[in-house]
Amino acid sequence: MTKIVSRSNDKMGEHLVFECTREHPTNVSYPRYRFTRYENIPSSEPLLEQFCGPILMGDQKLFLTVRYTAFIELKNARVKVMKAPADDKQ
C-alpha cells in the first residue's frame, strides 16, 4: 500500500514524499520515496530525488538513504572544445 506522507513547495519546485506500508502498519520503518517536480521545467514529470528505508543484508536489517542528483540539459548551450596540450617527450 502506497500513501503520500507530505507535499511541499519551495524555490526548486514541488516535493512529494510517498511511503510504502502495509494495510495495517506496525511500529517499524517503511521505505520512503521523495520526488521533485522542478519549477523551471514546464510540464515536467516528477523525478526521484531520494530513497530511504530498511534493507536486509544477510540476517541484519540496515537503514539506507540514497540521494539522487538530476542534471538538466541546457538548450543552446555553448561549448568550447580545446585540444589537450602536447606532451613534451624528448
The 8 nearest C-alpha neighbors of each residue, nearest first, counted from 0:
[[1, 20, 21, 19, 22, 2, 18, 23],
 [2, 0, 19, 18, 20, 17, 3, 21],
 [3, 1, 18, 17, 4, 19, 0, 20],
 [2, 4, 17, 5, 16, 18, 1, 15],
 [5, 3, 17, 16, 2, 18, 6, 15],
 [6, 4, 16, 3, 15, 7, 17, 14],
 [5, 7, 15, 14, 16, 4, 8, 13],
 [6, 8, 14, 13, 5, 15, 9, 12],
 [9, 7, 13, 12, 14, 10, 6, 11],
 [8, 10, 11, 12, 13, 7, 14, 38],
 [9, 11, 12, 8, 38, 13, 37, 39],
 [12, 10, 9, 37, 38, 13, 8, 39],
 [13, 11, 37, 38, 9, 36, 8, 10],
 [12, 14, 8, 36, 35, 7, 37, 9],
 [15, 13, 35, 7, 6, 34, 8, 12],
 [14, 16, 6, 34, 33, 5, 35, 17],
 [17, 15, 33, 5, 4, 32, 3, 34],
 [18, 16, 3, 32, 4, 31, 2, 33],
 [17, 19, 31, 2, 1, 30, 20, 3],
 [20, 18, 1, 0, 30, 29, 31, 2],
 [21, 19, 0, 29, 24, 18, 1, 22],
 [20, 22, 24, 23, 0, 19, 25, 1],
 [21, 23, 24, 0, 20, 1, 25, 19],
 [22, 24, 21, 25, 20, 0, 26, 27],
 [25, 23, 21, 22, 20, 26, 27, 29],
 [24, 26, 27, 23, 21, 28, 20, 29],
 [27, 25, 24, 28, 29, 23, 20, 21],
 [28, 26, 25, 29, 24, 53, 20, 30],
 [29, 27, 52, 53, 30, 26, 25, 62],
 [28, 30, 52, 20, 19, 27, 31, 18],
 [31, 29, 52, 19, 18, 51, 53, 32],
 [32, 30, 18, 51, 17, 50, 52, 29],
 [31, 33, 50, 17, 16, 49, 18, 34],
 [34, 32, 16, 49, 48, 15, 47, 50],
 [35, 33, 47, 15, 46, 48, 45, 14],
 [36, 34, 14, 45, 46, 13, 37, 15],
 [35, 37, 45, 13, 12, 44, 46, 43],
 [36, 38, 12, 39, 40, 11, 35, 13],
 [39, 37, 12, 40, 11, 36, 41, 13],
 [38, 40, 37, 41, 11, 12, 43, 36],
 [41, 39, 38, 43, 37, 42, 36, 44],
 [40, 42, 43, 39, 38, 37, 44, 36],
 [43, 41, 40, 44, 36, 38, 37, 39],
 [44, 42, 41, 40, 36, 45, 37, 38],
 [43, 45, 36, 46, 42, 37, 35, 40],
 [44, 46, 36, 35, 34, 43, 47, 37],
 [47, 45, 34, 35, 48, 36, 44, 69],
 [46, 48, 34, 49, 33, 35, 45, 67],
 [47, 49, 67, 34, 33, 66, 46, 35],
 [50, 48, 66, 33, 65, 32, 67, 47],
 [51, 49, 32, 65, 64, 31, 33, 66],
 [52, 50, 64, 31, 63, 30, 65, 49],
 [51, 53, 30, 62, 63, 29, 31, 28],
 [52, 54, 62, 61, 63, 60, 30, 28],
 [55, 53, 61, 60, 62, 56, 52, 63],
 [54, 56, 60, 59, 57, 61, 58, 53],
 [57, 55, 59, 58, 60, 54, 61, 53],
 [56, 58, 59, 55, 60, 54, 61, 53],
 [57, 59, 56, 60, 55, 61, 54, 53],
 [60, 58, 56, 57, 55, 61, 54, 53],
 [59, 61, 55, 54, 56, 53, 58, 62],
 [62, 60, 54, 53, 55, 63, 59, 56],
 [61, 63, 53, 52, 54, 64, 60, 51],
 [64, 62, 51, 52, 53, 61, 65, 54],
 [63, 65, 51, 50, 66, 52, 62, 49],
 [66, 64, 50, 49, 51, 63, 67, 48],
 [67, 65, 49, 48, 50, 64, 68, 51],
 [66, 68, 48, 49, 69, 65, 47, 50],
 [69, 67, 70, 48, 66, 47, 49, 46],
 [68, 70, 71, 67, 48, 46, 47, 72],
 [71, 69, 68, 72, 73, 67, 46, 48],
 [70, 72, 73, 69, 40, 74, 68, 39],
 [73, 71, 74, 70, 76, 75, 69, 40],
 [74, 72, 76, 71, 75, 77, 70, 40],
 [73, 75, 76, 72, 77, 71, 78, 40],
 [76, 74, 77, 73, 72, 78, 71, 79],
 [77, 75, 74, 73, 78, 72, 79, 71],
 [78, 76, 75, 79, 74, 73, 80, 72],
 [77, 79, 80, 76, 75, 81, 73, 74],
 [80, 78, 81, 77, 82, 76, 83, 75],
 [79, 81, 78, 82, 83, 77, 84, 76],
 [82, 80, 79, 83, 84, 78, 85, 77],
 [83, 81, 84, 80, 85, 79, 86, 78],
 [82, 84, 85, 81, 86, 80, 87, 79],
 [85, 83, 82, 86, 81, 87, 88, 80],
 [86, 84, 87, 83, 82, 88, 81, 89],
 [87, 85, 88, 84, 83, 89, 82, 81],
 [86, 88, 85, 89, 84, 83, 82, 81],
 [89, 87, 86, 85, 84, 83, 82, 81],
 [88, 87, 86, 85, 84, 83, 82, 81]]
